[in-house]
Amino acid sequence: MFDDFATDVIDVGETELYVRHGGSGTPLLLLHGHPRTHATWHRVAPLLSPHHYVVCPDLRGYGRSGKPPTTPDHAPYGKRAMARDLVALMRALGHDRFAVAGHDRGAYVAHRLAADHPGEVTRLVVMDAIPIGEALARADARFAAAWWHWFFLGQTDKPAEHLINADPDAWYGATEEQMGPEAYLDFRRAVHDPVTVHAMCEDYRAGLTVDRAADDADQAAGRRVTCPTLFLWSSRDDMEDLYGDPLAIWRTWADDVTGHPIDSGHHMAEEAPEELASALLAFMKR
């Protein structure tokens, strides 16, 4: 897994990030979602690395990266804090400007990176997510039935950690067949760590609070993503059922948006790596 990639733990100021990186060409940062780690990209990264310098970190709170203490407002696990980590990471690796692609929760981090750091982000790819403020503003009974875990993980009156830690394998439900043996071991190492589980819940708590506030503030001020943006969604997930035309939504947030579905279930990097890599490479050549 990740043959010929370097492995490092890099101090980014507020925490440390575990990262795999390698390849040649213009830099491309890949951000995983919940509850995955950087290893979700292990089938995609080798297809990209002949053309791009590929950087695959564990986000703060996830996998083997640092887990800073949280605060009552959950800001240490907000996407703005995660974005700061990644700018520092890329600078430490020698890249002042870079493209970023994020899936699921990583898509929210990628969006915040492009919104907060337009001078650093050259291209943005978001996968299986519309802006979190938009998603929450549109949340209805259908969304709540399908994505109830957002609110289960995000509330604090009856913390989810106790129930998840009682049987992480049952809660998360991933399989070695789906992920590949080495990626699955990395995943299980993470989800069986109660500190990681707590940090992942804090990610969702930040999503319902500081992340939504950041998106709402951008929308109120008319701030938009200015770099070329690609939106990809899993055709066998529920993006179109929930939102109709998700590209139309992204076009209200970004100036230059293209996109199309990927023939896959939700975890497209694991289920359709060749199609995903092809889409990323084509977009990077635009």
C-alpha positions in Angstrom: 0.0 0.0 0.0 1.4 3.4 -1.1 4.5 1.8 -2.6 7.2 4.5 -3.2 5.4 7.0 -1.0 7.2 8.6 1.9 5.5 8.5 5.4 5.9 11.4 7.8 4.5 13.0 10.9 4.6 16.7 10.4 4.2 19.5 13.0 1.7 22.0 11.5 1.6 24.3 14.5 -1.6 23.4 16.4 -1.1 19.7 16.0 0.7 17.0 14.0 -0.5 15.3 10.8 0.4 11.8 9.7 0.9 11.9 6.0 1.8 9.7 3.0 3.2 11.6 0.0 4.9 10.9 -3.3 4.9 11.2 -7.1 6.0 13.9 -9.4 4.3 16.9 -11.0 2.0 19.6 -9.6 0.8 19.0 -6.1 -2.6 17.4 -5.3 -3.9 17.1 -1.8 -6.4 14.3 -1.1 -8.7 14.5 1.9 -10.6 11.5 3.3 -14.0 11.5 4.9 -15.6 9.9 8.0 -14.7 7.4 9.4 -11.9 6.7 7.0 -8.2 7.5 7.1 -5.7 8.5 4.4 -5.6 4.9 3.5 -9.0 5.2 1.6 -6.9 6.6 -1.3 -4.5 3.6 -1.6 -6.1 2.5 -4.9 -6.3 6.0 -6.3 -3.0 7.6 -5.3 -0.8 5.2 -7.4 -2.8 6.1 -10.5 -2.3 9.9 -9.9 1.3 9.9 -8.7 3.0 9.5 -12.2 1.3 12.9 -13.0 1.1 14.7 -9.7 2.8 15.0 -6.4 0.1 13.3 -4.2 -0.3 14.2 -0.5 -2.6 12.0 1.6 -2.9 13.1 5.3 -5.0 11.9 8.1 -7.1 14.9 9.0 -6.7 16.3 12.6 -8.6 14.0 14.9 -8.6 11.1 12.5 -6.3 8.1 12.1 -2.8 8.7 13.4 -2.9 12.5 13.3 -3.0 14.6 16.5 -6.1 15.0 18.5 -6.0 18.5 20.1 -8.2 19.2 23.2 -11.6 20.4 22.3 -13.4 23.5 23.5 -17.1 24.2 24.3 -17.6 25.7 20.9 -16.0 22.7 19.1 -13.8 25.1 17.0 -10.6 22.9 17.3 -12.5 20.4 15.1 -14.0 23.0 12.7 -13.1 22.9 9.1 -11.4 26.3 9.4 -8.9 24.8 11.8 -8.4 21.7 9.6 -7.8 24.0 6.7 -5.1 25.9 8.6 -3.4 22.5 9.3 -3.3 21.6 5.6 -1.9 25.0 4.4 0.9 24.5 7.0 1.4 20.8 5.9 1.7 21.7 2.2 4.2 24.5 3.0 6.2 22.1 5.1 6.4 19.8 2.0 7.5 22.7 -0.2 4.2 23.6 -1.9 2.8 27.1 -1.6 0.1 26.5 -4.2 -1.8 23.2 -4.7 -5.0 21.6 -5.8 -7.2 19.9 -3.2 -9.8 17.1 -3.5 -12.0 16.0 -0.6 -14.6 13.4 -0.1 -17.4 13.4 2.5 -16.2 15.3 5.6 -13.0 15.9 3.7 -15.1 17.8 1.1 -16.1 20.3 3.7 -12.4 20.8 4.6 -11.5 21.2 0.9 -14.3 23.8 0.5 -13.1 25.7 3.5 -9.5 25.6 2.2 -10.6 27.1 -1.1 -12.8 29.7 0.6 -10.3 30.8 3.2 -7.1 30.4 1.3 -7.8 31.4 -2.4 -4.1 32.3 -2.9 -3.0 28.8 -2.1 -5.7 26.6 -3.7 -5.5 26.3 -7.5 -8.3 23.8 -8.1 -11.0 22.4 -5.9 -12.6 18.9 -6.1 -15.6 18.1 -3.8 -17.1 14.6 -3.7 -20.4 13.5 -2.3 -21.1 16.7 -0.4 -22.8 20.1 -0.9 -21.6 23.0 1.4 -22.5 22.0 5.0 -24.5 25.2 5.6 -26.5 24.5 2.5 -27.1 20.9 3.6 -28.3 21.9 7.0 -30.5 24.7 5.6 -32.2 22.1 3.3 -32.4 19.3 5.9 -35.9 17.8 6.0 -37.5 14.6 7.2 -36.0 12.6 4.3 -32.5 13.9 5.1 -33.0 13.2 8.8 -34.1 9.6 8.1 -31.1 8.9 5.8 -28.4 11.0 7.6 -29.6 10.8 11.2 -26.0 10.0 12.3 -25.1 13.7 11.7 -27.4 14.6 14.7 -26.5 11.6 16.7 -22.8 12.3 16.5 -23.3 16.0 16.7 -25.4 16.3 19.9 -23.8 16.5 23.4 -26.7 15.8 25.8 -26.2 12.0 25.4 -22.7 11.6 23.8 -22.5 9.1 21.1 -19.0 7.9 22.1 -20.2 5.5 24.7 -22.4 3.6 22.3 -19.9 3.6 19.5 -17.0 2.4 21.7 -19.1 -0.5 23.0 -18.8 -2.2 19.5 -17.0 -0.1 16.9 -17.0 -2.8 14.3 -20.8 -3.1 14.5 -21.3 0.6 14.3 -19.0 1.4 11.4 -19.6 -1.8 9.4 -16.7 -1.6 6.9 -15.2 -4.8 5.5 -11.8 -6.0 4.4 -13.2 -7.0 1.1 -14.4 -3.4 0.4 -11.4 -1.6 1.6 -8.5 -4.0 1.0 -6.6 -5.7 3.9 -4.0 -3.0 4.7 -6.5 -0.1 4.5 -8.9 -2.1 6.6 -6.3 -2.6 9.3 -5.5 1.1 9.4 -9.2 1.9 9.6 -9.8 -0.6 12.5 -6.8 0.8 14.4 -8.5 4.2 14.2 -12.0 3.3 15.1 -11.0 1.1 18.1 -9.3 4.2 19.7 -11.7 6.0 21.9 -9.7 9.2 21.6 -10.2 9.1 17.8 -13.9 8.3 18.2 -14.3 11.4 20.4 -12.5 13.5 17.9 -14.6 12.3 15.0 -17.8 13.2 17.0 -16.3 16.6 17.6 -16.0 17.0 13.8 -19.8 16.5 13.6 -20.4 18.9 16.5 -18.3 21.5 14.8 -20.3 20.9 11.6 -23.5 21.8 13.3 -22.1 24.9 14.9 -18.9 26.7 13.8 -18.8 25.2 10.3 -22.4 26.1 9.5 -21.7 29.6 10.8 -18.7 30.0 8.5 -20.7 28.9 5.5 -23.6 31.1 6.4 -21.2 34.1 6.8 -19.7 33.5 3.4 -23.1 33.3 1.8 -24.3 36.5 3.5 -21.2 38.3 2.4 -21.4 37.0 -1.2 -18.0 35.3 -0.9 -17.5 32.6 -3.5 -14.9 30.0 -4.5 -13.0 31.5 -7.4 -10.8 28.6 -8.6 -12.0 26.0 -11.0 -14.2 23.5 -9.1 -15.2 19.9 -9.9 -18.1 18.2 -8.2 -18.3 14.4 -8.3 -21.0 12.3 -6.8 -21.7 8.6 -6.3 -24.5 7.5 -8.6 -25.6 4.8 -6.2 -25.7 7.1 -3.2 -28.6 9.6 -2.5 -27.2 12.9 -3.7 -29.7 13.4 -6.5 -32.5 12.0 -4.4 -31.9 14.6 -1.8 -30.9 17.6 -3.9 -32.1 17.1 -7.5 -29.3 18.8 -9.4 -26.3 19.1 -7.0 -24.3 21.0 -9.7 -26.9 23.8 -9.6 -26.3 24.1 -5.8 -22.5 24.3 -6.2 -22.9 26.9 -8.9 -24.4 29.2 -6.2 -21.2 28.8 -4.2 -18.4 28.8 -6.8 -17.7 30.6 -10.1 -16.5 27.8 -12.3 -18.2 24.5 -11.7 -18.2 21.3 -13.7 -19.0 17.8 -12.6 -20.6 14.4 -13.2 -21.6 11.2 -11.3 -19.2 8.3 -10.7 -20.7 4.8 -11.0 -20.2 3.8 -7.4 -21.5 3.6 -3.9 -20.6 6.2 -1.4 -16.9 5.3 -0.9 -15.9 6.0 -4.5 -12.1 5.9 -3.9 -12.4 2.3 -2.8 -15.2 1.2 -5.1 -14.4 3.0 -8.4 -10.7 4.0 -8.2 -10.0 4.0 -11.9 -13.0 6.1 -12.8 -12.3 8.5 -10.0 -8.6 8.8 -10.9 -9.5 9.4 -14.6 -11.9 12.2 -13.6 -9.3 13.9 -11.4 -6.6 13.7 -14.0 -8.8 15.1 -16.7 -9.8 18.0 -14.4 -6.2 18.8 -13.5 -5.4 19.1 -17.2 -8.1 21.7 -17.9 
